[in-house]
Amino acid sequence: MPAVPDIRISQNNHAWAVAAAEFVQAVGQEAIRAKGQFLIALSGGKTPEILYRALTSPSFAGRFDWSRTVFFFSDERCVLPDDPRSNYALAYNTLFTPLHIAPSQVYRMAGESRDPRAAAFEYEQQLRRATKTTALTQPRLDLILLGLGEDGHTASLFPGTTPRQDRQCAIAVTQSPKDPPTRLTMTLGVINRASVILFLVAGAGKAGVVRAILDPKTEAERQLPAALVTPEDGRLVWLLDQAAAAELPIDR
């Protein structure tokens, strides 16, 4: 059975950031205790940036041994790695540099490649080597961070263009309605294989789509990309602030 979403609502922006940072570190500590390594896929956008800044703050930076963490990306825009629009650039500037993360701990998507399909294939091979999985099974990460667009997209899986969930394909090339159009993204197959998936959503502008995903009224809402994130044997957690949760039923 697909996981029942664990919906957590924070009272304000500070509480939301603290809750997100504590959750990431708790999942990481459990992974390191269990197998000596923490495999996490990062997201891009303004909301994850709030998390990154919390993790590098004096309150959190010294709490966790980042040396046994391996970083991946759930998606990337096809731009140069130092482009302000790059998810890698955001993580490099706000997370990796402050935490002194070694380059060997980071697997970035080559968004600058002239051949996005080749870049997607190569990233999938890197992901499979790092997780020791063959082409017959999907890689399993400890934690995948996801954001949510107002159109219901997550990672770079957009309405109407979502790659089919594939038992073999882990990384795909997609087209975004926003600039830059070409993206690399993890597929639903590998996302839904994760041990823990954490949606990070904040702001009143997301209230309508949060309701559509978590309390759908139509088949179209049930088919939005974020609604298709339904791990079979992992945990699905939604961390919302009060504004993003405003349209959810009160009994939640």
Buried (B, 14 or more C-beta within 10 A) or exposed (E): EEBEBEBBBBEEBEEBBBBBBBBBBEBBBBBBEEEEBBBBBBBBBEBBBBBBBBBBEEEBBEEBEBEBBBBBBBBBBBBEBEBEBBBBBBBBBBBBEBBEBEEEBBBBBBBBBEEBEEBBBBBBEBBBEBBEBEEEBBBBBBBBBBBBBEBBBBBBBBBEBBBEBEEEBBBBBBEBEEEEEBBBBBBBBBBBBBBBBBBBBBBEEBBBBBBBBBEBEEEEBEBBBBBBBBBEEBBBBBBBBBBBBBBBEEEE
